[in-house]
């Protein structure tokens, strides 16, 4: 652990102007006032802690541990100390037109902006100037990369009390695998964009978004042309040498991508098949996710270690739980990075959380992820039985008061809460309307059900072991899942008034995944014949979970060899939304049990008793 002194921070926090003519009486009053406020805050904290969990609090100050990689020495992703006292986030002042309409930064599709030479020149100049800044400047491209490297790879610790100098808990911080994923990355983009804009003195500058979910426009899902050499206008600052050349245009991003099948020469789909599969993946990962938990991810509260191989449920800990958006976003990371390249075992840049933010395309990718969060909140409910449930973010204090720090365009450290991130317009940002292409996946209808799925008998398949001795190997595995009808208690726990508003899920509990492995689990209902090459536009397909390597340990095994027992693991729970699939398959009775088939597309060799362990398979309602 690299202990970083907070001396310089303490210094500026202790600096005060001369008291001059201030009376001793006034000083005593100020001290008494401060003491009373501190006492009240302390009492509130004790009271809250006795009731339940606390929001995660984090900053880049304090201890910072090196991040190990396979090739080369461990990386120090620590960030510079602020030169001034940290400040609290304030919403930007948004200019308005003469008629009172707000003037927002408009993020536009990258494939459209690639045809705008003036924009590409400006975009390139912004990165050119960012990369020219000294590494010690928190606005530099080097420091911007380290923001993601540190917060996303357990370099920092959670804190016990609000503020960047609060005491540390000793529990490592990880902003993936939970409800913090989308809010944290939104604010990361917010400040990254403002820094770029300030460097070219253009307050209207906005990042582009890589519209990879768009299956309507022929160039939208390709790596955007502006990021490649020989573009026609200066764009060298947008280039990154560590991209997978096998996926350069005219290849389109495949959301069903499996690097193992590709390496074996067995991933041979036409562009039309890829487009259909992409639509179905987006439908299942976004449209069918009605609850906040299914889309944003599971809770993340102080004391929970999403990097740990064990979970202490009795102490209030919960496993990591990615939302549908995080899983589909991982595919673009893997597809863009150097996967299956023995000279680059760390899968850099985009294929690993450590290096991903070294590629400018990362910010364009996350701009689309952020856009899709906005889209999700507008989608009508055509999934639950009621059809009237509104999609909303979490409203719990644990979520809203989770706290992080970022550096702004003035090199100030800013303390940001999740509640600050929930409205793009209040941040001064909007996205070009691409609803015509969005509607293709929002309203997608998978292929008709297989005849075999209509006659599938769940009793022919085993239930998961109650002792947690369950495995997912390279061969698909099928289980019987007992189902029940939802109750009023299920409604009350979720804050709903009617059982018909509930979303039914199939949940893989406590899956044990090595930090270094790319894992992918596709799930099918009542289709035990599913295999690695089964099409994802089938009616029986219900969704995907993906895990991106974090580089915690030797990553060479993620390509071909069986992972060793000494590797570090994380525990995750995986949630699949099945309302729409059950309806497609004609399963309307809650007393009808189903067959759940899990197809692993990870890269680990497997014997009958090795693979990914999980504790249970259950039905759940959200």
C-alpha positions, -999 to 999 in steps of 0.1 A, spaced: 0 0 0 14 33 -10 6 57 19 2 92 5 4 120 30 -25 144 33 0 170 46 -4 194 17 -42 191 19 -42 197 57 -21 227 51 -45 245 29 -74 234 51 -58 250 81 -49 283 64 -69 312 75 -69 349 70 -57 371 99 -83 375 126 -76 412 128 -102 430 149 -123 399 156 -131 397 192 -123 369 215 -160 366 223 -168 360 186 -141 334 184 -155 315 214 -190 316 198 -176 302 165 -159 274 184 -190 266 204 -211 266 172 -187 243 153 -185 220 183 -223 217 185 -226 210 147 -199 183 150 -218 168 179 -251 168 159 -234 152 129 -218 126 150 -251 117 167 -268 115 133 -241 92 120 -243 69 150 -281 68 148 -280 60 110 -254 33 115 -275 16 140 -304 15 116 -288 1 85 -261 3 58 -243 35 48 -236 49 13 -202 43 -1 -179 73 3 -146 76 -17 -119 99 -28 -85 98 -44 -68 110 -13 -51 88 13 -37 53 6 -34 41 -29 -22 6 -38 -4 -4 -70 -24 -22 -96 -7 -54 -108 -5 -63 -145 10 -93 -163 34 -75 -186 57 -51 -166 58 -37 -131 26 -29 -112 11 4 -122 7 33 -98 -27 48 -109 -27 73 -80 -39 108 -87 -22 141 -79 -31 159 -46 -53 190 -50 -36 224 -48 -66 238 -30 -93 227 -6 -118 203 -22 -151 219 -32 -187 206 -33 -203 200 -66 -226 227 -80 -247 223 -111 -234 244 -140 -251 276 -149 -268 268 -182 -273 296 -207 -307 302 -222 -321 315 -255 -341 347 -257 -372 325 -254 -359 309 -222 -349 275 -237 -317 260 -221 -287 258 -244 -272 224 -238 -240 207 -250 -252 183 -277 -234 150 -280 -238 137 -315 -232 103 -332 -196 96 -340 -204 81 -374 -221 114 -383 -194 137 -369 -168 117 -388 -181 134 -419 -176 168 -403 -139 178 -408 -142 209 -387 -154 190 -357 -127 163 -360 -100 190 -361 -114 206 -330 -118 172 -312 -82 162 -321 -69 196 -310 -86 192 -276 -69 158 -270 -36 171 -284 -36 198 -258 -47 174 -231 -19 150 -239 6 179 -239 -1 187 -203 24 174 -177 15 141 -160 13 159 -126 -16 180 -139 -50 163 -130 -64 175 -164 -37 157 -184 -46 126 -205 -23 106 -183 -42 116 -152 -75 112 -169 -66 76 -176 -55 71 -140 -89 82 -128 -104 51 -144 -75 28 -136 -77 36 -99 -114 38 -91 -121 7 -113 -93 -15 -101 -94 -13 -63 -66 12 -58 -85 32 -31 -104 24 0 -139 32 11 -143 59 38 -163 59 70 -175 95 69 -183 120 42 -155 142 28 -122 133 10 -103 132 43 -127 109 62 -110 78 78 -106 48 56 -125 15 63 -98 -8 50 -123 -21 23 -112 -17 -13 -132 5 -36 -147 -7 -69 -172 13 -89 -182 -16 -112 -205 -45 -104 -232 -23 -87 -255 6 -89 -225 30 -89 -214 20 -124 -236 44 -144 -235 74 -121 -198 73 -116 -190 70 -153 -215 98 -161 -196 122 -138 -163 110 -151 -174 119 -186 -189 152 -174 -155 165 -161 -135 149 -189 -156 168 -215 -154 201 -196 -116 198 -194 -114 192 -232 -137 221 -239 -117 245 -217 -84 235 -234 -98 247 -268 -117 276 -252 -150 263 -266 -178 260 -240 -201 244 -265 -178 215 -272 -193 180 -266 -180 145 -269 -194 123 -297 -211 90 -289 -203 57 -306 -238 46 -316 -229 9 -316 -265 -2 -308 -277 14 -340 -285 -13 -366 -302 11 -390 -273 32 -402 -246 12 -420 -216 29 -403 -230 34 -368 -218 1 -352 -184 2 -368 -154 17 -350 -158 54 -359 -137 65 -389 -124 96 -370 -103 73 -348 -81 58 -376 -51 71 -395 -53 85 -430 -85 103 -421 -80 134 -442 -77 159 -414 -53 159 -385 -64 133 -360 -33 117 -346 -43 124 -310 -74 102 -315 -55 72 -325 -46 43 -302 -22 15 -313 -38 -11 -290 -70 -19 -309 -80 -51 -325 -72 -48 -362 -94 -78 -369 -124 -56 -360 -116 -25 -380 -142 -13 -405 -161 -26 -423 -166 -50 -394 -195 -41 -371 -195 -46 -334 -211 -79 -325 -228 -79 -292 -228 -117 -291 -191 -117 -296 -170 -147 -283 -133 -144 -287 -128 -182 -282 -151 -190 -310 -134 -164 -331 -100 -178 -324 -112 -213 -334 -126 -199 -366 -162 -208 -356 -178 -174 -354 -190 -170 -390 -221 -149 -391 -233 -127 -419 -237 -89 -412 -274 -95 -413 -273 -122 -386 -251 -100 -365 -276 -72 -367 -305 -94 -357 -285 -108 -328 -275 -73 -317 -311 -61 -317 -321 -91 -295 -292 -86 -271 -302 -49 -267 -338 -58 -263 -330 -83 -235 -303 -61 -218 -323 -28 -218 -359 -31 -228 -368 -61 -206 -350 -45 -176 -378 -26 -159 -365 -23 -123 -335 -2 -113 -318 -32 -99 -320 -51 -132 -307 -22 -153 -283 -2 -131 -271 -31 -109 -273 -42 -73 -267 -22 -41 -232 -12 -30 -229 0 6 -199 7 28 -181 -24 39 -190 -44 9 -159 -56 -10 -167 -63 -46 -132 -76 -51 -134 -103 -25 -138 -141 -29 -161 -143 1 -193 -125 11 -204 -121 48 -242 -120 44 -247 -118 81 -227 -86 83 -249 -70 56 -225 -76 27 -239 -83 -7 -222 -98 -38 -213 -76 -67 -242 -74 -91 -239 -58 -126 -269 -44 -143 -280 -52 -178 -263 -20 -192 -229 -29 -177 -229 -64 -191 -236 -53 -227 -211 -24 -224 -184 -49 -215 -188 -66 -250 -177 -34 -268 -146 -32 -245 -136 -68 -253 -143 -65 -290 -122 -33 -293 -92 -44 -272 -64 -68 -281 -80 -101 -271 -64 -134 -281 -30 -117 -287 -2 -135 -269 20 -104 -272 -6 -85 -252 -18 -107 -224 -33 -77 -205 -58 -73 -234 -50 -36 -235 -63 -11 -241 -101 -14 -242 -101 -51 -232 -91 -44 -196 -104 -19 -170 -68 -9 -162 -59 4 -196 -93 11 -212 -93 49 -206 -59 52 -225 -79 49 -257 -99 80 -267 -126 57 -281 -133 47 -245 -150 81 -238 -170 79 -270 -181 44 -261 -192 55 -226 -210 85 -240 -233 60 -257 -237 40 -225 -246 72 -207 -271 80 -235 -288 46 -231 -294 53 -194 -314 83 -204 -333 62 -231 -341 35 -205 -359 59 -183 -383 69 -211 -392 34 -222 -429 23 -218 -435 -8 -197 -445 -35 -221 -429 -62 -199 -447 -66 -166 -483 -79 -165 -496 -45 -155 -479 -27 -184 -479 5 -163 -447 4 -142 -425 35 -146 -388 30 -150 -370 49 -123 -336 52 -106 -332 40 -70 -344 65 -44 -326 52 -14 -302 73 6 -275 46 2 -276 52 -35 -282 89 -36 -255 99 -11 -227 76 -25 -198 100 -29 -168 103 -51 -142 129 -61 -131 142 -95 -109 170 -108 -125 197 -128 -113 220 -156 -98 244 -130 -77 216 -113 -100 217 -83 -110 185 -66 -148 183 -66 -169 162 -42 -198 146 -61 -228 126 -49 -247 101 -70 -278 123 -66 -259 150 -86 -257 127 -117 -293 117 -123 -305 144 -147 -284 150 -179 -302 183 -186 -292 197 -152 -256 188 -161 -260 208 -194 -259 178 -216 -283 164 -242 -280 137 -270 -290 139 -306 -323 121 -311 -316 87 -327 -350 72 -317 -356 57 -352 -327 33 -347 -334 29 -310 -369 17 -318 -356 -12 -337 -343 -29 -305 -368 -13 -282 -397 -30 -301 -377 -60 -313 -396 -93 -317 -374 -124 -314 -380 -155 -337 -410 -178 -329 -404 -204 -302 -388 -237 -311 -413 -266 -311 -391 -285 -286 -394 -256 -261 -431 -261 -260 -428 -297 -249 -397 -293 -226 -403 -312 -193 -385 -295 -164 -387 -328 -143 -362 -343 -167 -335 -320 -153 -318 -318 -119 -323 -289 -94 -291 -270 -84 -273 -285 -54 -286 -270 -22 -250 -272 -8 -237 -247 -34 -216 -273 -52 -227 -262 -87 -206 -256 -118 -207 -240 -152 -181 -255 -175 -174 -252 -212 -204 -274 -220 -239 -259 -215 -256 -269 -182 -293 -272 -176 -313 -271 -144 -349 -273 -133 -361 -241 -117 -391 -242 -93 -414 -212 -96 -441 -197 -75 -466 -168 -78 -456 -134 -64 -471 -123 -31 -481 -90 -15 -449 -93 6 -429 -92 -27 -447 -60 -36 -442 -43 -2 -404 -52 -3 -401 -34 -37 -424 -5 -29 -450 -15 -54 -488 -17 -50 -497 -45 -73 -482 -80 -79 -487 -74 -117 -461 -46 -116 -433 -70 -105 -406 -82 -128 -398 -119 -126 -361 -128 -126 -339 -159 -128 -310 -154 -105 -276 -171 -104 -264 -166 -69 -227 -161 -58 -209 -170 -90 -171 -172 -84 -152 -156 -112 -114 -150 -113 -105 -113 -116 -84 -122 -147 -111 -140 -167 -134 -127 -193 -166 -146 -186 -198 -146 -206 -230 -166 -197 -259 -166 -221 -291 -179 -206 -320 -198 -224 -354 -209 -211 -368 -243 -220 -341 -249 -247 -316 -274 -232 -302 -280 -267 -286 -245 -266 -249 -243 -273 -221 -218 -279 -233 -212 -315 -270 -209 -308 -284 -178 -323 -293 -150 -298 -324 -139 -318 -342 -170 -306 -374 -166 -284 -357 -188 -257 -327 -164 -252 -333 -142 -222 -300 -123 -217 -263 -122 -211 -239 -116 -183 -203 -105 -190 -172 -100 -168 -143 -80 -181 -107 -89 -169 -96 -64 -143 -59 -73 -145 -56 -82 -108 -34 -112 -117 -17 -131 -145 -40 -128 -175 -24 -152 -199 -48 -179 -187 -77 -159 -199 -69 -169 -235 -64 -207 -233 -53 -223 -201 -72 -234 -170 -70 -208 -143 -49 -218 -112 -64 -222 -78 -42 -194 -65 -59 -167 -86 -80 -141 -69 -117 -143 -74 -147 -120 -70 -182 -131 -61 -211 -118 -83 -248 -124 -84 -263 -125 -119 -299 -115 -127 -319 -123 -159 -353 -108 -166 -377 -134 -180 -412 -119 -181 -411 -113 -219 -396 -147 -227 -421 -166 -206 -449 -148 -224 -434 -156 -258 -431 -192 -248 -468 -193 -237 -459 -199 -200 -485 -179 -181 -490 -201 -150 -466 -194 -121 -469 -231 -111 -452 -241 -143 -415 -249 -136 -390 -242 -163 -356 -255 -176 -328 -230 -174 -298 -235 -196 -266 -216 -191 -241 -214 -220 -206 -203 -209 -186 -185 -235 -156 -178 -212 -121 -189 -221 -113 -215 -195 -108 -251 -203 -130 -273 -182 -131 -308 -168 -163 -323 -153 -155 -308 -119 -140 -274 -128 -154 -242 -142 -173 -214 -126 -188 -222 -93 -222 -208 -81 -242 -213 -50 -278 -215 -63 -303 -208 -90 -335 -191 -79 -366 -172 -90 -369 -137 -77 -392 -107 -81 -381 -70 -85 
